[in-house]
Amino acid sequence: MPITIYKTDGSPPARAALMIIELLGLKVEKSEVMPLTGDHLKPEFVQKNPVHTIPFLEDGDFKLADSHAILTYLVSKYGAEKKAQLYPCDLEKRATVDQRMYMEATLVFPKIREIIATLFREKKKVPTEAQVEATNEVYGILDKYLEQTKFIAADHLTVADISLVSSISSLEGILPVDKFPKLSEWLETMKQNDWYQTANASGAKTFSDFVKQKSDAL
Ligand SMILES: N[C@@H](CCC(=O)N[C@@H](CS)C(=O)NCC(=O)O)C(=O)O
């Protein structure tokens, strides 16, 4: 049964799904859904995915929304020998990975959504002073985690790194991370990977260039 991922390359969470697909070497069909042009609200997409967000996965008859759920599902089902590190079974290790991903979902990605809302709905330049402060606070938290472990949730790569790098690499072009030494080092390490270059690099740049151009034009 084919696997289909609904995505667009500018979307940070969609790129998290694309990175894990690339890292695991999965063969998938890619279907373009552009929220900016309203594709996500078309009845056929909402019928499949009532929450109407991308990424959205179909694996045969099974349907799944949310990048974090997609990452852990794909690694658990198709991770083979990579599974043990990417999403450890040990209870405490797994809980730490989950916590970092919930943080991405509830604290980090919402900063991106807020910047986009300010730009498109309020038509104001971004990032606002408050957004700079809030984003730097997030960078500071991640920097502290990276003082404790080499990667975001462990001393090795996990799905939490894939999730967080999708949003941090998108924010980086809008607000640099260079004041945060551990975070900068981690981001550089992430950029060395083929799966990052293939599935994330150009989409992250497209996203931040687009935000900067729109903001400069106001
Ligand atoms: N927590 C979700 C967020 C997904 C999300 O908000 N994606 C945006 C594109 S970057 C989207 O589909 N927006 C359309 C909508 O919210 O209706 C995830 O990690 O997948």
The ligand as an SDF file (V2000), in Angstrom:
LIG
                    3D

 20 19  0  0  0  0  0  0  0  0999 V2000
    1.1270   20.8880   15.2600 N   0  0  0  0  0  0  0  0  0  0  0  0
    0.9750   20.7260   13.8410 C   0  0  0  0  0  0  0  0  0  0  0  0
    1.0050   22.1060   13.1660 C   0  0  0  0  0  0  0  0  0  0  0  0
    0.7420   21.9820   11.6730 C   0  0  0  0  0  0  0  0  0  0  0  0
    0.3970   23.3190   11.0460 C   0  0  0  0  0  0  0  0  0  0  0  0
   -0.1530   24.2200   11.7000 O   0  0  0  0  0  0  0  0  0  0  0  0
    0.7120   23.4190    9.7460 N   0  0  0  0  0  0  0  0  0  0  0  0
    0.3410   24.6220    9.0280 C   0  0  0  0  0  0  0  0  0  0  0  0
    1.2850   24.8500    7.8590 C   0  0  0  0  0  0  0  0  0  0  0  0
    2.8870   25.3440    8.4460 S   0  0  0  0  0  0  0  0  0  0  0  0
   -1.0420   24.4280    8.4480 C   0  0  0  0  0  0  0  0  0  0  0  0
   -1.3350   23.3830    7.9210 O   0  0  0  0  0  0  0  0  0  0  0  0
   -1.9090   25.4420    8.5740 N   0  0  0  0  0  0  0  0  0  0  0  0
   -3.2390   25.3870    8.1130 C   0  0  0  0  0  0  0  0  0  0  0  0
   -4.2420   25.4380    9.2200 C   0  0  0  0  0  0  0  0  0  0  0  0
   -3.8590   25.6640   10.3910 O   0  0  0  0  0  0  0  0  0  0  0  0
   -5.4390   25.2860    8.9500 O   0  0  0  0  0  0  0  0  0  0  0  0
    2.0830   19.8200   13.2940 C   0  0  0  0  0  0  0  0  0  0  0  0
    3.1430   19.7460   13.9250 O   0  0  0  0  0  0  0  0  0  0  0  0
    1.8570   19.1540   12.2790 O   0  0  0  0  0  0  0  0  0  0  0  0
  1  2  1  0
  2  3  1  0
  2 18  1  0
  3  4  1  0
  4  5  1  0
  5  6  2  0
  5  7  1  0
  7  8  1  0
  8  9  1  0
  8 11  1  0
  9 10  1  0
 11 12  2  0
 11 13  1  0
 13 14  1  0
 14 15  1  0
 15 16  2  0
 15 17  1  0
 18 19  2  0
 18 20  1  0
M  END
$$$$
